[in-house]
Amino acid sequence: MISPGTGRRHRLTAVAAALLLSLTACAGTGADAPPEAGPSPATTQSPAPAPSESAEQPADDTAPAAAPAMEASTPISVSIPAIDREAPLIRTGMRDDGTLEVPPDADGSPASWYDGSPTPGEVGAAVLLGHVNSLTDDSGVFYDLVSLEVGDEVSVAREDGTTATFEIYRVESFAKSEFPTRDVYYPVPDPELRLITCDDLGEADGEFPNNLIVFARLVASA
């Protein structure tokens, strides 16, 4: 059993945030180009500013009212009914060389919970990472995430037998050079969820220049 440390329950570390700016390891490079064999290394973009201990996002009037926070428990699967998606979750963290570990990109690979973030249901923003496509086609675990809408739900089953259900209040694509660091990893007062994948396959170089990010807030637990 994984026992999440209290130090990561409220924020991502500055190092992890800088690496999240460069979630470039979405499998494959487009239908007309051979896919990459494995995750790409982190790029050398300038690190994002470190969050302060007390910084919090301003209240979002469009977000649903949050349910009470849950105790820490490792997530084991994610369900997104609006796109008929259910998948196991694995734990990923930091590699020994300081780069961000990402989920495998082979066919049928799961999404992952980044263990530098809170467990889903705790206070703070839990982060789930997933590929938009696989090595052979467009069936990655977070394929079609772009079709999600405000009001759709995401449920995360947890190791202690409980389920955290989140309601989406924002879906947006960002250039990787303009990753919304504050919105993703700065402390928030309620239990929230971030789903992150690649977006907008480039025509010229076969790379994914954008990140798609889904923002959701806990609305129920069972």
N, C-alpha and C positions, 0 to 999 in steps of 0.2 A: 504494500500500500504506500502511496506517495503522500507525504505530509508536507503540504505547501508551507514555505516559510512566511512569516508575517511581513518581512521586509518587501516582498514582491506583491503583497495583496492590494496595494493602493497605487502602484505605478510601475511602468516598465523602467528599467535602468536606462541611463543616457546612451550607453553603448548599444543596447538592444534597439532603442529607438532609431539610432542612426542606421542600423542594419535594416530595420523595417522599411526605411526609405527606399531600399533597393531590393524589394522582393521581386527579383528578376528571374527566379528559377521556375517559372511556369513551363511545364514540359512541352516540347515541340516548338517548331518555328513556323508553323503554317502548313497548309495542305501541299504547297508546291516546293517545299524545302525539307530536307531530311531533318528529323528531330534531333535535338541534343541528347547525348547519352545519359546525362545526369544533371544535378543542380549546378547552376552557374555560381561562381564566387561572388561575394559582395563587391559592389563597385566602389570606386574611390571618391565618391561624393563627399563634400564637407559634412561633418557630423552635425546633427540637429542640436539646438541648445538644450541643455539638461533641464528637466522640470524642477521647479522648486518644491519643497516639502508642502507648502501651503497653497500652491496655485490650484485653482479649480476652474472648470469651465463655467461660463454664465449659464443660468437656467435656460432651457429650450422650451418655449411655450407650446411647441408643436409635438413634443414628446409625450407619450402616455404616462400616466401616474405610475410611479414605481411601486412594486410590491416590496414587503420587508425583505431584508437581506437574509441569505442562507449561510449556514456554516460552511467551511471549506470542505470540498470533496472533489476528488479527481474526476473530470469528465470522461465518459467512455463512448458516447455516440452522440450524433447530431441528426435531427430530423427537420426537414424543411418542406412541409406539405404542399405549399404553393407550386413547387417545381418537382414534386414527387421524388424527393431525395432523402435517403437515409444512409448514413455511413458511420463506421466506427471512427473513433478518434484515438490517435496516438499522442504521446507526449514528445515534444521537441524543445530543445533549449539552445545552448551555445556550444559550438565546437571548441576543441582545445585551442584552435588557432584564432579564436575570437569572432568567427563568422557565425551568422545565424543558421541554425539547422532547419531545414525545410522538409516537408513530407516527401516520401518517395514519389517518383513520377511514372512508375510502371502502371500498366493498365490495372484498374480496380484499386488503386492505392487510396488509403484513407486520407482524411483531413487531419490536422494536428492542433492540439492546444499548446500554445507557447507558454512554457512553465515559468517565464519571468513575469507573467500577468496573473491576476487573481483567477481562481477557479470560477467557472460560470455560476452566478448566483450570489457570490460574495460582493461586497461593496467594491466598486472600481470597474474598470473596463477589461473584461476577459477577451483574449485575442485568439481567434481560430484562423489557421492558414490552410489554403487548399489550392491545387492546380486547376486551371480552367480547362485544360485538355490533357490527354494522355500521350504516350509515346506514339500512338498509331492513329488516334482520331480525336473527336471533340467531346469525349465522354469523361472528362476529368470530374473529380468529385464536386467542384464548384462551377462546373459548366452551367450556363444559363442563370447564374446568379444575377445577371444584369436585368432579368425580367421580374425580379422581386419588386414589390410595391409597398408603399407606406401602409401599415395595418396588417401585413402578412406576419406570420409567426415563425419563430425558430425555437425548437425545444432541444434541450441538452440533457441526456440521461447521465446520472452521476454514480460514482462507485458506491455511495451509501444507500442506493436504492431510490433516491429522490430524483425528480425531474424539474429543471428550471425552464420556464417558458418565457420567451422574450417577444415583444412586439416591435416590429421595424418602424422607425420614425424618419429614416434618411437613407437614401441609396445614391451614391455619387461616385463618379470616376475622376481621378486626379492624375495629372502628369507625375511621373515618379520624381521629377526634379522639383515638384511642388507638393510633395506629400504633406498632408495636414497633421503634422506632428502633434500639435496641441490637442486637436480633436480626438486623436486616436489614443494617446497614452497619458495625457495629463490626468491628475486625480479628478474623479467625479464623485458626487455625494451619494449616488445610488448604484445598484448593481446593473451593469450594462454589458453589452456584447459587441464585438467587432468581428466581422467576417472579411477577410482580405484575400484577394486573388489578383491575377493579372487581367488586363483589359485592352481592347482596341489593338489587334494585331497590325503592326506596321506593314505597309505594302512594299517598301523598298528593301528593308534589311531583315524582315522576318522576325523582328523583335516585338515585344509587348511594351510600348512606351508608357502605359498608364497602369495604375492600380485601381481596381473597383473595391470600394469599401461599403459595407452594409453596417449601419448603426442601429442598435436595438436596445430596449430597456426591459428589465424583468417586470412581468405583469402577473405571474402566477408561479406557485411552487406546489409540488405534490410529492 
